[in-house]
């Protein structure tokens, strides 16, 4: 069992939890920059930015909660 001091000083990469970069539009892999410095999504072939996978998951969770709240307001 990990004690508090070891937990507090650890980081995700050293603990074997790596956060990868994904496309901002679909959360999938992306194709490296072309000659113009633009990233392309491998899934939908759209121009995209790269973000950490946990950021993408947080954005999707936030979008879901907002959609559910809108649905609840519409039912009233």
N, C-alpha and C positions, 0 to 999 in steps of 0.2 A: 504494500500500500504506500502511496506517495504521501509524504507529509506536506504540510502547508508551505514551508519554506522552499522545498523542491518544486512544488506546483507553481508558486509565485514567480520563481526564477526561470521556469521553463518557457519555451516558445513553441508554437505549433510545428515549425519546420524541423526542429531538433527532435520533437516527439513523434515524428513520422506522419504528421498531418500536413500535407502540402496543399496550398490553395493555388489553383491554376487560373490562368487568364482565359476568358471565354468572350464570345461576341456579345455586344450589348443588346442586339435585336432578338436573338433566338437562344442564347446561352450555350451555343455549340462551339466547336472549334472554328478558327478563322484562318484564312489564307494570309500568308505574310504580305507585307506591304509591296505594292507594285512600284514602278519607277516614279510615280507621283507621290508616294508616301501614303497611299490609301490602303486601309485594311478591308478585306472582303469576307463576308460570312460564308462559311463552307456549306451551310444548310440552305439558306434562302438566296444566296448570291447577291446580297445587298451590301452597300457600303456600311461599315459599322465602326464602332470603337471597341477597344478591348477593356474589360473590367474583370475584377476578381470574381470567382464563381460564387462566393458567399454574398457579394454585393448584388449579383444578379438574382440570387434566391431571395434576398431581402426585398428587392424591388418587386418581384413577382408576388411575394406574400402581401406586400403593401397594396398592390393592384387588386389582388383577390379580395382583401378586406374592404377596400373602397367599393368594389363592384357589389359585394354582399350588402354593404350599407346602403348603396343606391337602390338595390332591389327591395330592401326593407322599407325604404321611404316610398317607393313606388306602390307597394302593397297597401299603404295607409289610405 
